């Protein structure tokens, strides 16, 4: 019987020690390292103005619909740009619902940006990303929206193009992926320009 309690005591002590290490020490160490080395990323990559007000994360899209703003990719996340319901639409290339939605988005995009019926529309302007929260649009998409935004704000197109250039994230390591324009950062830069 004494040997049985010895085993139980060993198991309880091991459980307590592992609980302290795995549930206490390890998370504190990881938290400390992330705060010391990757503070911005560890805290959500928030875009904070000089007054300390957070406007969002540079990693998540937000819905902008006014003419004076660049518009992000469409979103299938929840009720649109809902980070708690990040997902794609799960509609495949043979889905009539998806094809109809894309046709409607193409027509709306051409109309809002003053494009002809034959002018090509970038794919990212009418299709959602896998997460529905991609914060970037392609450079061709930004270029097609430039005239609308410049007109709505009374800016020159060259000024808007310069802001687009300043808010473009280059390819990762110079070779991976494509350059993309961060819509939230760009729209905040537009609001701060005079």
N, C-alpha and C positions, 0 to 999 in steps of 0.2 A: 504494500500500500504506500509505503514511504517513497518507493521508486516512482510510482504513478504520479504523486504530487510533485515530485522533482521534475518530471517531464512537463507537467502542466505549468509549473512555475517558469520553466525555461521557455515554453511556448508563449506565455503571457509577456515575459520580459522581452523576448524577441519581437513580438508584435508591437509593444510600446516603443522599443528602440527604432524599428522600421517605420512606424507611424511618425515619430519625431523627425527622422531623417527625410523620409519621402514626402511627408505632408507639411513639413516646417522648414527644415534647413535647405533642402534642394530648391524649393520655390523661392526662398529668400535670396539664395545665391544667384539664381537665374534672373530674378528681378533686379538685383543690384548690378549685375553685369550689363543687362539691357539698358538700365538707366544711365550707367556710366559710359557705355560705348555707342548706344543707338537710341539716345533719348527721344529724338523726333519720331522715329519709326515705332518705338515701344509705346508712345503715347498717342498713336493714331494718325500721325502725319497731318496734324491739324494746321489749317491756314488761319493764323491769328493776326488781327490788325494791330497797329501801334497802341490802340486803347485796350488791348487784351481781350477783345471780343473774337471768339472763334466763329468762322463762317462756314466751316465744313472741313472735310478731309480731302487732300489732294489725290487720294486713292479711290474716292467714290464720286460717281456722277450725281448731279442734282438736276431737276427739271427746270429748264428755262424756256419760256415760250414767247416773251415779248420780242418785238422786232429789233430792239436795241441790244439784244444779247445774242451770242452764238448759241446755237441749240445743240445739245448733246445727242448721242445715239438714242434711238428708241429704247425703252426698257420694258422687260417682261417681269421685273421683280415686284411681286406683290401688286400694289396699286400704283406702280410706277416709281422707280428709284427708291424702293423701300429696302434698306439694308437688312432688315430683319427677315425679309422673304427673298433673298438673293437667289435667282434662278433664271434659266432660259424659258422659252415658251414650250419646249419639247415638241414643236411642230416640225415635221420633216419636209424635205424638198418636194414631195408629192402632195403635201397638204393644200387643199383648195383654200382653207382658211388663211394659211400663211401667204399664199400667192395673192389672194384678194387684199390682205393687209399691206403687202409690199406695193401693190399697184396703187392703193389709196395713198400710201406714204410718198410714193414717187410723185403723184399728181400734186399733193399738198406741198412737197418740197419745191417743185418747180414753180408753183404759184407764189409761195412766200418769198422766193429768191429771184423772181422775175426771169425764169429760164424758159426757153422755147420748148415745145413738145418733143423735139428730137434731141435736145441736149442731154448727154449722159449724166446720170446721177451716181455719186459714189455709193458703193454697197453699204458702207458704215452709216450713211445718212438714212437708210431705210430698213436696216436689220439690227436687231438687238444683239448684244454680246452674250456669251454663255452665262455670265453672272447677272446681266441686266444692269450692271453698275459701272461699266467701263468709263473712266473719267476722260478719256481721250477721243478726239476725232482725227481723221486723216487730214493731211495738208490740203489735198484737193477739196475735201468737204469744207474746210475753213476758207479756202479761196473763194468758193462759190457763195459763201455767206457774207463775205467781206463787204460787198457793195450795199447789201441791205442794212447791215449794222452801221456802216459809215453814214448812210443817208439818214437813218433814224436818229443818230447822235449828232449829226452836223459836222462830222469829222471828215478829213480827207481819207481816201482809200489807202494812201501811202502810210498815214499814221496808224490806221487799223492793221495794215500788213506788218508794220514794225512791231506792234504789240503781239500779233500772232507769232512772229519770229521769236520774240523774247519769252513766250510761254510755250514753246515747242520743246518737248523732251526728245533728245536724239536717241538713236538706236542703242540698246544696251551693249556696252563694250565696243561700240562702233560697228557691230556686225549682226547682232541678234534683233529680230523684230523690225518694225518700221518706226520712223519718227512719228510722233503724235502730238497734237495740241491739247493741253490740259484746259478743258472748257471752264471749270470753276476759276482757276487762276487767271485765265484770260478775261473772263467777265468781271472779276474783281479789279483787274488792272484797267479795264475800260471805265468802270465806275470811278476810279481814282484819277483818271486823266481829265484834263480840262481843255 
